[in-house]
Amino acid sequence: MKTFEYDILFFQVKKQRDYGEMRRVLNERGAEGWEVITAEAGDYGYTTFLKRETGATKGASE
């Protein structure tokens, strides 16, 4: 069975250029194997939830 690790990032977005920074960070994480599961908009920015597969596997009986 595949195993995953998770991370949460918050991006404060006040101006249009802030989206460029958000894109840059997410692209860096994507290059490291992270995938955005979902992103939620709030009053002050975006919270993104990421996951990536670990090298470990678990047996079906574990």
N, C-alpha and C positions, 0 to 999 in steps of 0.2 A: 504494500500500500504506500502511495506517495505521502510524504510529509512536507509541510510548508512552514515558513516563518512569516510573520506579519509586522508591518510598520504603519505608523500613522504620521502624516505630515499636515501642518497647518500653514496656509498661505494667506497673509494679509493682503488684500487687494483694495487699494484706494484710487489708483490711477491706471490708465490703459497700459502703461509700461510694466506694471506689476505682473500682467499676464505673461509677458516675455520672460520674466524671472521664474515664474511658476513653470512655464514650458521648459526652460533650461534645466531646472532641478529635476523635473519629471523625466526628461530625456536622459539625464545622467543616471538616474535610478533605473530606467529601462535598460541602459547599457550594462548595468550590474545584475540584470535578471529580474528586477522587480516589475510587477504588473499592477496597474491600478484596478482595484476591485470596484470601487465606487468613490464618488466625490459628492460632498454635501455643501451647499451654499448656506452661509449664515450671514448675520448682520455685518460682520467685519472681515469676511473672506471665505476661504474654502478649506474644508477638512477632507483630506484624501486618505483612503485606506488602501494599502498595498500588500501584496503577497509575492513570495517566490518559493520555488521548490528547493528543499534542502537536499543534500546528498544522501541523507539517511532514509531508510525505508523501514516500515514496520510490517511484521507478519500479520496475517489475517487473524491469528489467535491472540494477538496482544491487545 
